[in-house]
Amino acid sequence: MTAFEFLSILTSFVVVIISSIALYFNGRQSQKAADAILLQQELTKANVVEHFTGRFFDLLRDGRFHEKILEPEWSYQFWSLLSTEFYFFHHGILPKLMYTLWMIDLAKAYSDDTQGNNVRQTHIKYLDTYSFQYSEMTSFFEEIFKISKIAHEKERNDKIEKFVVNWLSKNKRDILS
């Protein structure tokens, strides 16, 4: 073996070692970047939940939900909020757990013995006006209404949870669509 061949082999060996080290560190940096992106997504979800929850409590501040639902301006704000939440849920931005809890509250409002019909009628009016191009939203809320008729609260809540989770797994849209 000549000195030139020896230096060529040695150089190739050193290049392989340096390349392997660079690949290792590049992989670690890529993993750190991926972790940072996942963390940012979780923080975004938390901010979205916080925003919607704050807006919900702003609307319900005085505790007169069943009276206010009949006021057109207030009713529009409430159903618009719920529709926006649905859109974010449908696109995977809102966590299933939080959205399930909100749908349990909606079913409870639908099932109220004295005012549930008013809640449902104002929601139907809103959906008829604003969701004609978003049939998934209409059919989703129709199913929540059907489930709301279950008298036993625990059974109703369990059924809503299963419906929400299953619905999303079958209908989730890409965030960019």
N, CA, C and O of each residue as an XYZ file, in Angstrom:
708
protein
N       0.861     -1.165      0.000
C       0.000      0.000      0.000
C       0.907      1.228      0.000
O       1.873      1.339      0.756
N       0.548      2.111     -0.867
C       1.346      3.330     -0.975
C       0.889      4.347      0.070
O      -0.177      4.218      0.672
N       1.716      5.340      0.258
C       1.379      6.411      1.205
C       0.128      7.153      0.743
O      -0.698      7.568      1.557
N       0.001      7.311     -0.563
C      -1.179      8.002     -1.105
C      -2.452      7.202     -0.814
O      -3.466      7.780     -0.421
N      -2.411      5.892     -1.002
C      -3.567      5.030     -0.716
C      -3.884      5.065      0.776
O      -5.048      5.144      1.167
N      -2.858      5.008      1.593
C      -3.064      5.067      3.040
C      -3.721      6.391      3.441
O      -4.662      6.397      4.234
N      -3.238      7.500      2.905
C      -3.828      8.813      3.223
C      -5.265      8.916      2.701
O      -6.117      9.530      3.343
N      -5.527      8.327      1.559
C      -6.891      8.342      1.004
C      -7.843      7.574      1.907
O      -8.948      8.036      2.195
N      -7.411      6.405      2.349
C      -8.257      5.588      3.244
C      -8.441      6.296      4.573
O      -9.552      6.337      5.102
N      -7.377      6.850      5.116
C      -7.450      7.563      6.384
C      -8.364      8.775      6.268
O      -9.178      9.028      7.156
N      -8.234      9.520      5.188
C      -9.092     10.690      4.964
C     -10.552     10.266      4.853
O     -11.436     10.905      5.423
N     -10.796      9.195      4.121
C     -12.178      8.702      3.980
C     -12.734      8.296      5.340
O     -13.887      8.591      5.656
N     -11.929      7.630      6.132
C     -12.345      7.200      7.460
C     -12.669      8.412      8.337
O     -13.690      8.416      9.024
N     -11.821      9.428      8.323
C     -12.045     10.653      9.103
C     -13.315     11.356      8.629
O     -14.090     11.847      9.450
N     -13.536     11.408      7.315
C     -14.740     12.040      6.769
C     -15.992     11.289      7.231
O     -16.994     11.917      7.575
N     -15.947      9.963      7.244
C     -17.081      9.156      7.710
C     -17.361      9.446      9.179
O     -18.519      9.600      9.568
N     -16.327      9.522      9.989
C     -16.499      9.806     11.422
C     -17.100     11.205     11.615
O     -18.057     11.375     12.371
N     -16.538     12.191     10.934
C     -17.054     13.562     11.059
C     -18.499     13.642     10.568
O     -19.326     14.313     11.186
N     -18.804     12.968      9.471
C     -20.175     12.960      8.933
C     -21.130     12.303      9.919
O     -22.248     12.779     10.118
N     -20.693     11.217     10.531
C     -21.531     10.526     11.523
C     -21.805     11.426     12.723
O     -22.930     11.489     13.217
N     -20.779     12.114     13.184
C     -20.960     13.039     14.311
C     -21.914     14.166     13.920
O     -22.790     14.540     14.700
N     -21.745     14.698     12.728
C     -22.624     15.781     12.250
C     -24.065     15.288     12.131
O     -24.993     16.007     12.501
N     -24.262     14.083     11.625
C     -25.616     13.514     11.516
C     -26.252     13.338     12.894
O     -27.434     13.622     13.089
N     -25.449     12.867     13.841
C     -25.951     12.688     15.206
C     -26.441     14.017     15.779
O     -27.556     14.111     16.291
N     -25.592     15.039     15.685
C     -25.983     16.342     16.244
C     -27.116     16.979     15.451
O     -27.961     17.664     16.027
N     -27.147     16.767     14.150
C     -28.248     17.267     13.334
C     -29.563     16.596     13.753
O     -30.603     17.248     13.838
N     -29.499     15.295     14.012
C     -30.686     14.571     14.480
C     -31.173     15.091     15.822
O     -32.375     15.246     16.038
N     -30.239     15.358     16.720
C     -30.620     15.916     18.031
C     -31.266     17.288     17.881
O     -32.264     17.580     18.540
N     -30.706     18.126     17.024
C     -31.269     19.463     16.795
C     -32.655     19.351     16.143
O     -33.570     20.102     16.481
N     -32.791     18.430     15.228
C     -34.100     18.230     14.582
C     -35.142     17.796     15.611
O     -36.283     18.257     15.574
N     -34.753     16.912     16.529
C     -35.674     16.468     17.575
C     -36.042     17.631     18.491
O     -37.200     17.774     18.884
N     -35.065     18.455     18.829
C     -35.347     19.625     19.664
C     -36.299     20.585     18.944
O     -37.202     21.147     19.563
N     -36.096     20.768     17.653
C     -36.984     21.642     16.874
C     -38.385     21.064     16.818
O     -39.365     21.799     16.943
N     -38.492     19.749     16.631
C     -39.811     19.095     16.607
C     -40.498     19.229     17.965
O     -41.697     19.500     18.031
N     -39.747     19.040     19.040
C     -40.307     19.207     20.391
C     -40.793     20.638     20.610
O     -41.846     20.857     21.208
N     -40.026     21.600     20.127
C     -40.420     23.008     20.270
C     -41.703     23.289     19.489
O     -42.559     24.038     19.959
N     -41.843     22.703     18.316
C     -43.067     22.889     17.524
C     -44.261     22.283     18.250
O     -45.327     22.897     18.306
N     -44.094     21.080     18.808
C     -45.183     20.448     19.558
C     -45.570     21.279     20.777
O     -46.754     21.435     21.075
N     -44.584     21.805     21.472
C     -44.861     22.656     22.626
C     -45.629     23.908     22.192
O     -46.575     24.320     22.863
N     -45.226     24.507     21.079
C     -45.921     25.687     20.566
C     -47.365     25.362     20.208
O     -48.259     26.171     20.453
N     -47.603     24.190     19.632
C     -48.964     23.779     19.299
C     -49.804     23.624     20.565
O     -50.961     24.045     20.601
N     -49.226     23.023     21.595
C     -49.959     22.855     22.851
C     -50.256     24.206     23.501
O     -51.338     24.409     24.052
N     -49.302     25.119     23.436
C     -49.535     26.457     23.986
C     -50.626     27.183     23.196
O     -51.443     27.899     23.775
N     -50.637     27.001     21.895
C     -51.675     27.611     21.062
C     -53.041     27.056     21.446
O     -54.006     27.810     21.573
N     -53.126     25.744     21.630
C     -54.390     25.135     22.048
C     -54.844     25.696     23.396
O     -56.020     26.004     23.586
N     -53.912     25.822     24.314
C     -54.248     26.365     25.634
C     -54.749     27.795     25.512
O     -55.709     28.170     26.186
N     -54.120     28.594     24.670
C     -54.563     29.976     24.473
C     -55.946     30.033     23.838
O     -56.761     30.881     24.202
N     -56.216     29.143     22.900
C     -57.529     29.106     22.252
C     -58.600     28.732     23.270
O     -59.661     29.354     23.316
N     -58.324     27.715     24.086
C     -59.275     27.304     25.122
C     -59.521     28.454     26.091
O     -60.662     28.734     26.455
N     -58.455     29.112     26.501
C     -58.589     30.237     27.427
C     -59.433     31.358     26.816
O     -60.277     31.944     27.493
N     -59.204     31.649     25.550
C     -59.978     32.698     24.871
C     -61.466     32.346     24.826
O     -62.314     33.157     25.198
N     -61.771     31.140     24.373
C     -63.176     30.745     24.263
C     -63.854     30.679     25.626
O     -65.007     31.086     25.773
N     -63.141     30.171     26.610
C     -63.711     30.092     27.956
C     -63.979     31.494     28.498
O     -65.031     31.743     29.087
N     -63.042     32.399     28.302
C     -63.242     33.780     28.743
C     -64.424     34.431     28.059
O     -65.220     35.114     28.702
N     -64.542     34.225     26.764
C     -65.671     34.809     26.020
C     -66.993     34.216     26.503
O     -67.983     34.935     26.640
N     -67.012     32.916     26.759
C     -68.203     32.246     27.268
C     -68.622     32.850     28.611
O     -69.793     33.168     28.817
N     -67.655     33.005     29.521
C     -67.988     33.566     30.834
C     -68.386     35.038     30.731
O     -69.208     35.507     31.518
N     -67.825     35.763     29.788
C     -68.267     37.145     29.561
C     -69.745     37.178     29.175
O     -70.510     38.008     29.668
N     -70.129     36.272     28.295
C     -71.533     36.250     27.855
C     -72.479     35.816     28.970
O     -73.621     36.272     29.032
N     -72.013     34.950     29.838
C     -72.884     34.405     30.892
C     -72.675     35.066     32.250
O     -73.126     34.557     33.277
N     -71.995     36.189     32.244
C     -71.622     36.866     33.487
C     -72.796     37.083     34.441
O     -72.669     36.835     35.640
N     -73.926     37.539     33.929
C     -75.036     37.866     34.836
C     -75.940     36.678     35.141
O     -76.906     36.818     35.890
N     -75.644     35.515     34.576
C     -76.371     34.297     34.932
C     -77.786     34.189     34.399
O     -78.567     33.376     34.893
N     -78.133     34.983     33.409
C     -79.504     34.940     32.884
C     -79.537     34.313     31.484
O     -80.141     34.860     30.561
N     -78.892     33.184     31.346
C     -78.773     32.532     30.044
C     -80.132     32.324     29.374
O     -80.312     32.694     28.214
N     -81.078     31.741     30.087
C     -82.373     31.405     29.475
C     -83.193     32.643     29.104
O     -84.019     32.584     28.193
N     -82.980     33.732     29.780
C     -83.654     34.979     29.384
C     -82.956     35.607     28.182
O     -83.603     36.041     27.229
N     -81.640     35.646     28.243
C     -80.873     36.323     27.194
C     -80.898     35.577     25.867
O     -80.748     36.189     24.809
N     -81.085     34.262     25.914
C     -81.067     33.489     24.674
C     -82.176     33.947     23.729
O     -82.100     33.713     22.523
N     -83.190     34.589     24.264
C     -84.289     35.093     23.427
C     -84.013     36.482     22.868
O     -84.754     36.959     22.009
N     -82.947     37.144     23.348
C     -82.565     38.454     22.813
C     -81.718     38.233     21.559
O     -80.653     37.621     21.644
N     -82.165     38.718     20.400
C     -81.461     38.412     19.138
C     -79.974     38.742     19.129
O     -79.179     37.933     18.649
N     -79.575     39.890     19.636
C     -78.155     40.267     19.600
C     -77.319     39.349     20.477
O     -76.260     38.877     20.064
N     -77.803     39.096     21.698
C     -77.076     38.223     22.615
C     -77.041     36.800     22.066
O     -76.000     36.142     22.084
N     -78.171     36.341     21.586
C     -78.265     34.999     21.028
C     -77.291     34.822     19.865
O     -76.633     33.788     19.755
N     -77.200     35.830     18.998
C     -76.262     35.764     17.876
C     -74.827     35.613     18.387
O     -74.061     34.804     17.862
N     -74.470     36.382     19.398
C     -73.110     36.299     19.946
C     -72.831     34.908     20.516
O     -71.756     34.344     20.313
N     -73.814     34.368     21.228
C     -73.623     33.058     21.844
C     -73.460     31.970     20.790
O     -72.526     31.171     20.859
N     -74.365     31.938     19.816
C     -74.301     30.883     18.797
C     -73.107     31.087     17.859
O     -72.557     30.117     17.338
N     -72.714     32.318     17.647
C     -71.527     32.581     16.841
C     -70.281     32.042     17.551
O     -69.411     31.439     16.924
N     -70.209     32.263     18.848
C     -69.110     31.714     19.635
C     -69.103     30.194     19.533
O     -68.056     29.591     19.298
N     -70.259     29.577     19.706
C     -70.341     28.125     19.648
C     -69.943     27.599     18.268
O     -69.298     26.555     18.165
N     -70.321     28.308     17.221
C     -69.959     27.902     15.861
C     -68.457     28.022     15.620
O     -67.858     27.162     14.973
N     -67.863     29.065     16.128
C     -66.424     29.242     15.983
C     -65.688     28.148     16.755
O     -64.698     27.596     16.272
N     -66.173     27.843     17.943
C     -65.584     26.750     18.714
C     -65.677     25.439     17.933
O     -64.727     24.657     17.899
N     -66.833     25.212     17.309
C     -66.999     23.995     16.518
C     -65.966     23.935     15.397
O     -65.354     22.890     15.175
N     -65.767     25.043     14.693
C     -64.799     25.085     13.612
C     -63.400     24.709     14.123
O     -62.706     23.904     13.502
N     -62.995     25.287     15.242
C     -61.678     24.996     15.805
C     -61.598     23.541     16.281
O     -60.551     22.906     16.152
N     -62.687     23.017     16.825
C     -62.736     21.601     17.215
C     -62.613     20.710     15.982
O     -61.826     19.764     15.968
N     -63.389     21.014     14.956
C     -63.406     20.226     13.721
C     -62.019     20.164     13.084
O     -61.668     19.166     12.456
N     -61.241     21.216     13.244
C     -59.904     21.271     12.652
C     -58.804     20.848     13.632
O     -57.619     21.044     13.364
N     -59.204     20.271     14.760
C     -58.237     19.689     15.685
C     -57.478     20.662     16.558
O     -56.464     20.300     17.155
N     -57.954     21.898     16.642
C     -57.245     22.904     17.436
C     -57.726     22.898     18.887
O     -56.944     23.159     19.801
N     -59.003     22.602     19.100
C     -59.533     22.506     20.459
C     -59.430     21.064     20.946
O     -59.775     20.139     20.210
N     -58.966     20.862     22.161
C     -58.884     19.499     22.694
C     -60.269     18.867     22.834
O     -61.241     19.534     23.188
N     -60.335     17.573     22.549
C     -61.612     16.840     22.621
C     -62.234     16.929     24.014
O     -63.449     17.072     24.146
N     -61.402     16.846     25.046
C     -61.922     16.882     26.411
C     -62.676     18.183     26.677
O     -63.796     18.166     27.187
N     -62.058     19.306     26.331
C     -62.708     20.603     26.582
C     -63.990     20.727     25.767
O     -65.020     21.164     26.281
N     -63.922     20.344     24.504
C     -65.107     20.481     23.659
C     -66.226     19.560     24.145
O     -67.402     19.918     24.079
N     -65.861     18.383     24.628
C     -66.864     17.470     25.198
C     -67.566     18.127     26.380
O     -68.789     18.052     26.498
N     -66.800     18.768     27.250
C     -67.407     19.436     28.409
C     -68.376     20.530     27.957
O     -69.444     20.698     28.547
N     -68.006     21.269     26.919
C     -68.878     22.323     26.416
C     -70.147     21.746     25.813
O     -71.216     22.346     25.922
N     -70.038     20.580     25.176
C     -71.226     19.953     24.580
C     -72.130     19.355     25.654
O     -73.347     19.285     25.479
N     -71.542     18.931     26.750
C     -72.346     18.478     27.888
C     -73.169     19.641     28.420
O     -74.347     19.479     28.739
N     -72.547     20.823     28.516
C     -73.282     22.019     28.949
C     -74.388     22.373     27.964
O     -75.490     22.738     28.376
N     -74.106     22.269     26.671
C     -75.127     22.576     25.665
C     -76.292     21.605     25.773
O     -77.448     22.024     25.728
N     -76.007     20.318     25.913
C     -77.078     19.326     26.042
C     -77.920     19.592     27.285
O     -79.137     19.407     27.275
N     -77.266     20.023     28.342
C     -78.012     20.366     29.564
C     -78.943     21.552     29.298
O     -80.081     21.567     29.767
N     -78.460     22.540     28.548
C     -79.311     23.693     28.209
C     -80.460     23.272     27.305
O     -81.586     23.739     27.478
N     -80.191     22.398     26.344
C     -81.248     21.882     25.466
C     -82.307     21.122     26.260
O     -83.493     21.177     25.932
N     -81.876     20.408     27.311
C     -82.790     19.518     28.024
C     -83.527     20.189     29.178
O     -84.326     19.543     29.856
N     -83.272     21.469     29.410
C     -83.955     22.182     30.487
C     -85.468     22.093     30.289
O     -85.974     22.372     29.203
N     -86.186     21.704     31.346
C     -87.638     21.480     31.252
C     -88.417     22.726     30.864
O     -89.405     22.634     30.136
N     -87.992     23.880     31.335
C     -88.787     25.085     31.079
C     -88.311     25.887     29.882
O     -89.131     26.441     29.149
N     -86.989     25.962     29.665
C     -86.468     26.831     28.610
C     -85.686     26.108     27.505
O     -85.207     26.747     26.568
N     -85.559     24.803     27.611
C     -84.778     24.057     26.629
C     -85.275     24.242     25.201
O     -84.475     24.295     24.266
N     -86.579     24.338     25.029
C     -87.128     24.533     23.676
C     -86.696     25.877     23.098
O     -86.395     25.966     21.908
N     -86.663     26.917     23.920
C     -86.198     28.226     23.442
C     -84.730     28.166     23.022
O     -84.342     28.748     22.009
N     -83.926     27.465     23.802
C     -82.515     27.319     23.470
C     -82.395     26.635     22.116
O     -81.666     27.102     21.240
N     -83.097     25.550     21.951
C     -83.027     24.797     20.697
C     -83.534     25.632     19.522
O     -82.914     25.633     18.458
N     -84.632     26.331     19.693
C     -85.200     27.113     18.583
C     -84.274     28.244     18.149
O     -84.132     28.495     16.952
N     -83.643     28.928     19.097
C     -82.720     29.995     18.694
C     -81.476     29.422     18.008
O     -80.899     30.047     17.118
N     -81.077     28.226     18.436
C     -79.927     27.595     17.793
C     -80.288     27.169     16.364
O     -79.500     27.367     15.440
N     -81.447     26.598     16.191
C     -81.892     26.208     14.842
C     -81.963     27.434     13.938
O     -81.541     27.387     12.783
N     -82.494     28.524     14.465
C     -82.592     29.757     13.668
C     -81.197     30.219     13.235
O     -80.993     30.589     12.079
N     -80.257     30.195     14.151
C     -78.887     30.592     13.824
C     -78.304     29.662     12.762
O     -77.744     30.122     11.767
N     -78.438     28.356     12.976
C     -77.874     27.390     12.027
C     -78.513     27.527     10.652
O     -77.825     27.439      9.635
N     -79.824     27.741     10.614
C     -80.511     27.914      9.327
C     -79.991     29.139      8.576
O     -79.932     29.144      7.346
N     -79.620     30.155      9.313
C     -79.145     31.389      8.688
C     -77.684     31.314      8.286
O     -77.322     31.781      7.206
N     -76.835     30.740      9.127
C     -75.397     30.878      8.933
C     -74.630     29.613      8.570
O     -73.448     29.710      8.240
N     -75.227     28.458      8.613
C     -74.427     27.248      8.402
C     -74.808     26.482      7.135
O     -74.522     25.290      7.028
N     -75.437     27.139      6.195
C     -75.900     26.437      5.004
C     -74.756     25.803      4.210
O     -74.991     24.850      3.467
N     -73.545     26.298      4.344
C     -72.408     25.717      3.636
C     -71.555     24.823      4.535
O     -70.487     24.367      4.129
N     -72.017     24.583      5.721
C     -71.231     23.808      6.677
C     -72.138     22.728      7.266
O     -72.500     22.775      8.442
N     -72.491     21.768      6.438
C     -73.459     20.751      6.839
C     -72.975     19.913      8.015
O     -73.786     19.431      8.807
N     -71.654     19.733      8.139
C     -71.134     18.956      9.270
C     -71.528     19.587     10.600
O     -71.820     18.885     11.568
N     -71.533     20.907     10.639
C     -71.886     21.592     11.880
C     -73.354     21.344     12.220
O     -73.687     21.041     13.366
N     -74.213     21.472     11.243
C     -75.640     21.270     11.477
C     -75.910     19.849     11.953
O     -76.611     19.657     12.946
N     -75.367     18.854     11.264
C     -75.633     17.468     11.654
C     -75.016     17.150     13.020
O     -75.577     16.364     13.783
N     -73.876     17.751     13.329
C     -73.259     17.547     14.641
C     -74.200     18.023     15.743
O     -74.471     17.288     16.693
N     -74.698     19.253     15.617
C     -75.568     19.799     16.664
C     -76.926     19.102     16.709
O     -77.552     19.037     17.767
N     -77.382     18.589     15.587
C     -78.626     17.797     15.599
C     -78.448     16.554     16.451
O     -79.351     16.162     17.191
N     -77.282     15.936     16.343
C     -77.021     14.744     17.159
C     -76.900     15.109     18.639
O     -77.381     14.368     19.496
N     -76.272     16.224     18.947
C     -76.198     16.672     20.347
C     -77.618     16.882     20.883
O     -77.913     16.526     22.024
N     -78.482     17.453     20.065
C     -79.870     17.657     20.484
C     -80.556     16.319     20.756
O     -81.244     16.178     21.767
N     -80.383     15.348     19.884
C     -80.997     14.016     20.096
C     -80.507     13.405     21.406
O     -81.293     12.862     22.182
N     -79.215     13.498     21.639
C     -78.654     12.938     22.868
C     -79.172     13.689     24.089
O     -79.334     13.100     25.157
N     -79.433     14.986     23.937
C     -79.893     15.791     25.080
C     -81.236     15.319     25.623
O     -81.603     15.672     26.744
N     -81.962     14.540     24.861
C     -83.271     14.043     25.301
C     -83.173     12.901     26.305
O     -84.170     12.520     26.919
N     -81.972     12.357     26.472
C     -81.781     11.298     27.471
C     -81.927     11.922     28.851
O     -81.207     12.856     29.204
N     -82.855     11.401     29.615
C     -83.199     12.018     30.900
C     -82.108     11.845     31.959
O     -81.829     12.777     32.713
N     -81.501     10.687     32.022
C     -80.493     10.418     33.044
C     -79.195     11.142     32.679
O     -78.592     10.869     31.642
N     -78.776     12.066     33.542
C     -77.659     12.960     33.232
C     -76.347     12.216     32.965
O     -75.651     12.535     32.001
N     -76.003     11.245     33.786
C     -74.749     10.518     33.584
C     -74.766      9.768     32.261
O     -73.780      9.778     31.524
N     -75.862      9.131     31.966
C     -75.982      8.403     30.697
C     -75.867      9.372     29.509
O     -75.200      9.082     28.516
N     -76.525     10.516     29.635
C     -76.467     11.540     28.580
C     -75.024     12.040     28.387
O     -74.544     12.156     27.259
N     -74.355     12.329     29.484
C     -72.978     12.824     29.408
C     -72.029     11.791     28.797
O     -71.163     12.131     27.992
N     -72.204     10.528     29.191
C     -71.374      9.461     28.620
C     -71.593      9.348     27.112
O     -70.645      9.184     26.344
N     -72.834      9.438     26.712
C     -73.155      9.318     25.285
C     -72.578     10.509     24.500
O     -72.085     10.337     23.385
N     -72.640     11.694     25.074
C     -72.056     12.868     24.418
C     -70.550     12.696     24.275
O     -69.989     12.976     23.216
N     -69.897     12.238     25.331
C     -68.451     12.042     25.256
C     -68.097     11.080     24.124
O     -67.201     11.364     23.328
N     -68.784      9.957     24.047
C     -68.500      8.986     22.984
C     -68.780      9.583     21.615
O     -68.005      9.391     20.678
N     -69.881     10.304     21.499
C     -70.221     10.905     20.215
C     -69.150     11.898     19.770
O     -68.693     11.838     18.628
N     -68.746     12.802     20.648
C     -67.769     13.842     20.294
C     -66.443     13.214     19.862
O     -65.884     13.591     18.832
N     -65.946     12.273     20.633
C     -64.660     11.636     20.323
C     -64.755     10.868     19.004
O     -63.876     10.988     18.151
N     -65.812     10.086     18.837
C     -65.971      9.311     17.600
C     -66.190     10.219     16.396
O     -65.662      9.965     15.314
N     -66.966     11.270     16.588
C     -67.237     12.180     15.475
C     -65.941     12.798     14.968
O     -65.707     12.855     13.761
N     -65.104     13.259     15.882
C     -63.857     13.893     15.468
C     -62.931     12.900     14.760
O     -62.287     13.247     13.770
N     -62.868     11.670     15.267
C     -61.975     10.699     14.622
C     -62.429     10.391     13.198
O     -61.606     10.021     12.360
N     -63.703     10.533     12.911
C     -64.221     10.268     11.560
C     -64.251     11.512     10.672
O     -64.264     11.390      9.447
N     -64.263     12.703     11.268
C     -64.504     13.931     10.503
C     -63.435     15.002     10.611
O     -63.593     16.078     10.035
N     -62.358     14.745     11.327
C     -61.348     15.791     11.546
C     -60.799     16.290     10.222
O     -60.451     15.512      9.333
N     -60.733     17.600     10.117
C     -60.158     18.247      8.938
C     -58.748     18.700      9.223
O     -58.367     18.931     10.370
N     -57.983     18.823      8.160
C     -56.649     19.378      8.273
C     -56.767     20.836      8.689
O     -57.711     21.525      8.302
N     -55.828     21.293      9.460
C     -55.869     22.666      9.972
C     -55.867     23.709      8.847
O     -56.360     24.820      9.038
N     -55.328     23.368      7.697
C     -55.237     24.340      6.608
C     -56.438     24.314      5.660
O     -56.522     25.137      4.748
N     -57.361     23.385      5.863
C     -58.500     23.321      4.931
C     -59.627     24.224      5.342
O     -60.651     24.282      4.662
